[in-house]
Amino acid sequence: MYRKIAERDTFKVLLADLGWTEASTIDQFQDQARSDGDHDIRAALVCLLTAGFAALGSAVIVVTGRMDGFGYRRRGSGAVGLDRLAPANSQA
């Protein structure tokens, strides 16, 4: 799931919404999308995004029958971000 989000440039959009536009910051997120990306680092980066949006007051929980995801509310639009958490046995 993490790789798919990186391939769609969703991280760039979310980071821009937070004002985190430095190339080195974007690279930290994109670099973890490689097949050898570290699960724990990916999880920490997703937590960092969540904390950033929570600080802005725009983090939202997305529930669809069972608690299976979270997203971020962009200013003036619907929720975007990670629409589903990866299954527990896969890499985030």
Secondary structure, 3 states (H helix, E strand, C coil): CHHHHHHCCHHHHHHHHHCCCCHHHHHHHHHCCCCCCCHHHHHHHHHHHHHHHHHHCCEEEECCCCCCEEEEECCCCCEECCCCCCCCCCCC
